[in-house]
Amino acid sequence: MQIGVVGLGRMGGNIARRLMRAGHSCVVFDANPQAATGLAGEGATAADSLAALVQKLSGSPRAVWVMLPAGHITDETVGALGNLLGAGDIIIDGGNSYFRDDIRRAEALAPKGVRYLDVGTSGGVWGLERGYCMMIGGDRAAFEHLDPIFATLAPGIGSVERTPGRGTRDGRAEQGYIYAGPTGAGHFVKMVHNGIEYGMMQAIAEGFDILRSRAEAPVPPAERYKLDMADIAEVWRRGSVVSSWLLDLTATALAGDATLEHFSGYVQDSGEGRWTIEAAVEEAVSADVLAAALFTRFRSRQDHTFAEKILSAMRLGFGGHIEQGHT
């Protein structure tokens, strides 16, 4: 299939590459012309404007994947594309937009007949090789039409054991992507996913902080242990209940620098954690762990601990996030 890709950063560029490796055709645009030119050298068709990108798309319906930071820039781009595309064409927002923004955008596009899909995309800088887990909301027919695109981007069943008892449920979930529901549902599911991620990362970080601090006062000298953080992370990866990709990233970081002295421990939040807590309040659902994890990130900006350095290392590992103070 042919698809346009707007935004060629850490994830957008690799989305285009993964699609092209599978034989799909990509027309690409980025505010930085060199990004599009670079991908053209790998087989993409470069465009120097949104209008040029739309003109280079052939067939019907045309589809454009937008991979930009949530907020104003995505709003502007979706609005501009809505004026360039026609009835039946499809705009996909694969970034981390707020689900209510999706509803507003879809409503604005509806009179023009332009369809909208919100795609919560997880995979970070590793997605090119591992694939992307996708949670998709919006027009169901548009989702079905673009199934070959999503199937290519998804990780596939791989080595993950199949879940007993799934029976006749949609097999695409096992491949790593789902149709979550109407407009906004995809980004809502991804939002909660990232809220959970905050909690999981915080638990790992605090655990390693406890392990490291065992060698220090006020622990009685006879009960102090100088523990090897890198070895503990490594052994936990191998058959323990807490094994996970986040622990894999922690082990990699500690193997390279057991003290993580190159990290400041200043931990940014990207929005989804806040939105998840807001949703919990609206629904009167208790979310103690997720709320505490979010507030700890706020505190990290005044007082840094080893736990926050672990968080920074994980964020750099899965998303390429360069934290303030990282050298």
C-alpha positions in Angstrom: 0.0 0.0 0.0 0.9 3.6 -0.3 0.8 6.0 2.7 2.1 9.4 3.6 4.1 9.9 6.7 4.4 13.4 8.3 7.0 13.8 11.1 10.2 11.8 10.7 11.6 11.9 14.2 12.6 8.9 16.3 9.4 7.0 15.7 8.0 8.5 12.5 11.1 7.8 10.5 11.3 4.2 11.7 7.6 3.7 10.9 8.3 4.6 7.3 11.4 2.4 7.2 9.5 -0.6 8.6 6.7 -0.2 6.1 9.2 0.2 3.2 11.1 -2.9 4.2 7.8 -4.8 3.8 7.2 -3.4 0.3 4.8 -0.5 1.1 5.3 2.8 -0.6 5.9 5.9 1.6 5.6 9.6 0.7 7.3 11.5 3.5 7.5 15.1 4.8 9.2 16.8 7.8 9.8 20.4 8.7 13.4 19.5 8.5 14.0 18.9 4.8 17.1 16.7 5.5 15.0 14.1 7.3 12.8 13.6 4.2 15.9 13.6 1.9 17.5 11.0 4.1 14.5 8.7 3.8 14.4 9.3 0.1 17.8 7.7 -0.1 16.2 4.6 1.5 13.4 4.4 -1.0 10.8 6.9 0.1 9.4 9.7 -2.0 10.2 13.0 -0.4 7.8 16.0 -0.4 8.7 19.6 0.5 5.3 20.5 1.8 2.0 19.0 3.0 0.4 20.0 -0.3 3.1 18.3 -2.2 2.8 15.1 -0.1 -0.9 14.9 -0.8 -0.4 15.5 -4.5 2.1 12.6 -4.7 -0.4 10.2 -3.1 -2.2 8.2 -5.7 -5.3 6.0 -5.6 -8.3 6.3 -3.3 -8.6 6.5 -0.4 -5.4 8.4 0.3 -4.0 7.9 3.8 -1.5 10.1 5.8 0.1 9.1 9.1 0.9 12.0 11.4 3.7 11.4 13.9 4.2 14.7 15.7 4.2 15.9 19.4 0.8 16.1 20.9 -0.9 19.5 21.0 -0.7 22.6 18.8 1.6 21.2 16.0 -0.6 18.1 15.6 -3.8 20.2 15.6 -2.3 22.5 12.9 -1.1 19.6 10.7 -4.4 17.6 10.9 -6.3 20.8 10.1 -4.1 21.5 7.1 -4.4 18.0 5.8 -8.2 18.1 6.3 -8.2 21.0 3.8 -6.0 19.1 1.3 -7.6 15.7 1.4 -11.0 14.7 0.1 -14.0 12.6 1.0 -13.1 9.1 2.1 -9.4 9.9 2.7 -7.9 9.0 6.0 -5.8 10.9 8.6 -4.0 8.9 11.2 -2.6 10.5 14.4 -0.1 8.0 15.7 1.3 10.3 18.4 0.3 10.7 22.1 -2.6 13.0 21.7 -5.2 13.6 24.3 -8.3 11.5 23.4 -10.7 14.5 23.7 -8.6 16.2 21.0 -9.2 13.3 18.8 -13.0 13.6 19.2 -12.8 17.3 18.4 -10.7 16.7 15.3 -12.9 14.0 14.0 -15.9 16.2 14.3 -14.2 19.0 12.4 -13.2 16.6 9.6 -16.6 14.9 9.3 -18.3 17.6 7.2 -15.5 17.2 4.6 -15.9 13.4 4.6 -12.3 12.9 5.8 -12.0 10.0 8.1 -9.8 10.0 11.2 -8.0 7.3 13.2 -6.3 7.7 16.5 -3.5 5.2 17.0 -1.8 4.8 20.4 1.6 3.6 19.4 4.0 1.9 21.8 7.5 0.7 20.8 9.7 3.7 21.1 13.1 3.7 19.4 13.1 -0.1 19.2 10.0 -0.3 17.0 11.9 -0.6 13.7 13.1 -4.0 14.7 10.6 -5.1 17.4 7.5 -3.7 15.8 4.9 -1.4 17.4 2.0 -2.3 19.7 -1.0 -0.3 18.5 -4.3 0.6 20.0 -6.6 2.1 17.3 -9.8 4.1 17.5 -12.0 5.8 15.0 -13.7 4.9 11.8 -14.0 1.1 11.7 -14.0 0.9 7.9 -10.8 3.0 7.7 -9.2 0.7 10.2 -10.1 -2.4 8.1 -8.9 -0.7 4.9 -5.5 0.0 6.5 -5.1 -3.4 8.1 -2.1 -4.3 5.9 -0.3 -1.2 7.2 -1.0 -2.0 10.8 -0.2 -5.7 10.3 3.2 -4.7 9.0 4.0 -2.3 11.8 2.9 -4.7 14.5 5.4 -7.0 16.2 3.5 -10.2 15.3 3.1 -13.1 17.7 6.8 -13.8 17.9 8.0 -15.9 20.8 5.3 -14.7 23.2 3.3 -17.7 24.4 -0.4 -17.8 23.3 -2.9 -17.0 26.0 -5.1 -20.1 26.8 -8.8 -19.7 26.3 -8.9 -16.9 23.7 -11.0 -19.0 21.4 -12.5 -17.1 18.5 -11.5 -13.6 19.7 -9.9 -11.3 17.1 -6.5 -12.7 16.3 -5.0 -9.3 15.6 -4.6 -8.7 19.4 -2.1 -11.6 19.4 -0.3 -9.9 16.5 0.1 -6.7 18.6 -2.7 -4.4 17.4 -6.4 -3.9 18.1 -9.4 -1.9 17.1 -10.2 -0.3 20.5 -13.5 1.5 19.6 -14.8 4.8 18.4 -12.8 8.0 18.0 -10.5 8.6 21.0 -10.6 5.0 22.2 -7.2 4.2 20.8 -5.4 7.1 22.5 -7.5 6.6 25.7 -6.1 3.0 26.0 -2.6 4.2 25.2 -3.0 6.9 27.8 -3.8 4.4 30.6 -1.0 2.1 29.2 1.5 5.0 29.9 0.0 5.7 33.3 0.6 2.0 34.2 4.1 2.4 32.8 4.8 5.2 35.3 3.8 2.9 38.1 5.9 -0.1 36.9 8.9 2.1 36.3 8.6 3.7 39.8 8.4 0.3 41.5 11.6 -0.9 39.8 13.4 2.4 40.5 12.4 2.4 44.2 13.5 -1.3 44.6 16.9 -0.6 43.3 17.2 2.5 45.5 16.5 0.3 48.5 19.1 -2.3 47.4 21.8 0.4 46.8 21.1 2.2 50.1 21.6 -1.0 52.1 25.3 -0.3 52.3 24.9 3.1 53.9 24.0 4.6 57.3 21.7 4.5 59.2 21.7 0.7 58.6 23.7 -1.0 61.4 27.2 -2.0 60.1 26.5 -5.7 60.6 23.5 -5.5 58.4 25.0 -3.5 55.5 25.3 -5.2 52.2 27.2 -3.8 49.2 25.1 -5.3 46.5 25.9 -5.4 42.8 23.1 -3.6 41.1 24.0 -4.8 37.6 24.1 -8.5 38.6 20.8 -8.2 40.5 19.1 -6.7 37.5 20.6 -9.4 35.3 19.5 -12.3 37.5 16.0 -10.9 37.8 15.7 -10.9 34.0 16.1 -14.7 34.0 13.0 -16.4 35.1 11.9 -14.1 37.9 8.3 -12.8 38.4 9.4 -9.2 37.8 11.2 -9.9 34.5 10.1 -7.3 31.8 11.4 -5.1 29.0 11.7 -2.3 31.6 13.9 -4.5 33.7 15.9 -5.4 30.5 16.6 -1.7 29.9 17.5 -1.2 33.6 20.0 -4.1 33.4 21.6 -2.6 30.2 22.0 0.8 31.8 23.5 -0.6 35.0 25.9 -2.9 33.1 27.3 0.2 31.4 27.4 2.4 34.5 26.5 0.9 37.9 26.3 4.3 39.5 24.4 6.0 36.7 26.5 9.1 37.4 25.8 10.5 34.0 22.1 10.9 34.8 20.8 13.8 36.8 17.6 12.1 38.0 15.5 14.9 36.7 12.4 13.0 35.4 10.1 14.6 32.9 6.5 13.5 32.4 5.0 13.5 28.9 1.3 14.2 29.7 -0.3 10.8 29.6 0.3 10.2 33.3 -1.5 13.4 34.2 -4.4 12.5 31.9 -4.7 9.1 33.4 -5.1 10.5 36.9 -7.7 13.0 35.6 -9.6 10.1 34.1 -9.4 8.2 37.4 -10.8 11.2 39.2 -13.7 11.6 36.7 -14.5 7.9 37.0 -14.1 7.8 40.8 -11.5 5.0 40.4 -8.7 4.7 43.0 -5.3 4.9 41.4 -3.0 5.3 44.3 0.1 3.8 42.7 -0.2 5.7 39.4 -0.8 9.0 41.2 2.2 8.5 43.5 4.4 7.7 40.5 3.3 10.9 38.8 3.9 13.1 41.8 7.3 11.5 42.4 8.3 12.7 38.9 7.3 16.2 40.0 9.4 15.9 43.2 12.4 14.6 41.2 12.8 18.1 39.7 13.8 19.5 43.1 15.6 16.5 44.8 17.2 13.7 42.8 17.8 10.2 44.1 19.2 7.0 42.7 15.7 5.9 42.0 15.2 8.9 39.7 18.4 8.0 37.9 17.0 4.6 37.2 13.8 6.2 35.8 15.9 8.4 33.6 17.9 5.5 32.3 14.8 3.5 31.5 13.2 6.5 29.6 16.4 6.9 27.6 16.4 3.2 26.8 12.9 2.8 25.5 12.1 6.2 24.1 15.4 8.0 23.6 14.3 10.7 26.0 17.3 12.9 27.0 16.7 14.1 30.5 17.7 17.5 31.8 21.2 17.1 33.2 22.1 14.0 31.2 25.6 14.1 29.8 
